[in-house]
Amino acid sequence: MCYCIGMNYDIYHSTLGAAIQEIMRVIEKNGIILADSLDYMIWGCIGYDETSRYSFPIEGKREALQIQISRLSTGKYELNMYVL
């Protein structure tokens, strides 16, 4: 588990889909309203030992939810989120 600005979430996931579901769960649980919906986001493919970074503006604030998803050499996905 990771604690980041009031967000508790699981860091390691067996699939990209599980990592995305965790993002959705954390957003809903913490009442974060994003300017753009994640429902239509195309996440793409992440290769082994690669990291994809995403930034989503938070509605009504000058902050954004930063998301990093890395695919480890083991095949697991590492999720990191924070607000800037």
N, C-alpha and C positions, 0 to 999 in steps of 0.2 A: 504494500500500500504506500501511496505517496500523499503527503499533505502539502498542498500548494495554494496559498491564499484562500483558505477555507474549503478547498476541494480535496476530498479523499477519493482516490481511485486506484484501481489495479494497474500496475505498470506493464506486466508481461501478459501476452495473449497468444494463443495458438494459431489464430487466423487474423487476417486483416479485418474481416467482418466483425469479429469479436471486439477488436480495438475500436472500431467505429461505433458499435453498440455501447461501449463503455463511454465514449465521448458524449453520445446522446443522453445517456443516463445521468452523467455528471452535469450537463447543461440543464437538464430538467430539474434535477434535485437541488441545484444551487440557484434556480430562478434566473439564469442568464438568458437574456433575449438578444439574439444576434440580428444584425441588420439584414443579413441574407440567410435564407433557410439552408440547412445542411442536407435536407431531404433530396435535393436535386444535384448535390455536389458529386462530381465524378472524381473518385479518389485515385483511379489509375492503378498501375502495377508498381510494386516496390521490389527491386532486385535484392539479392543477398548482399549484406554489408552496405546497403544504401539507406539514406534518410530522406524523407519527404517532409517539407515544412509548409504549413498553411497558416494564414492569418485571417481572422474573421472579426470585423468591427462589431463592437457591442452597441446595441441601439441606445441612443440618448447619452452616450459617454464618449470621451476622447480616448478610450482604451480599446484594445482588441484582444481576443482570445488567440493565443499562439499555440499551435499544435505541431508536434514533431512525432513522426512515426518512423521507426527504424526497423528494418528486417535484419535480424541477427544471422550469423552463419549457421546457427542451429535451426533456423527456420521460424523461430518465434518472433513476435513483433513486440517492440518496446515503445510504449506510449508516454509522452511527456507533454503536459499542458501547463500554461501559465498565462497570466493577464499582464499586458504591458500598456 
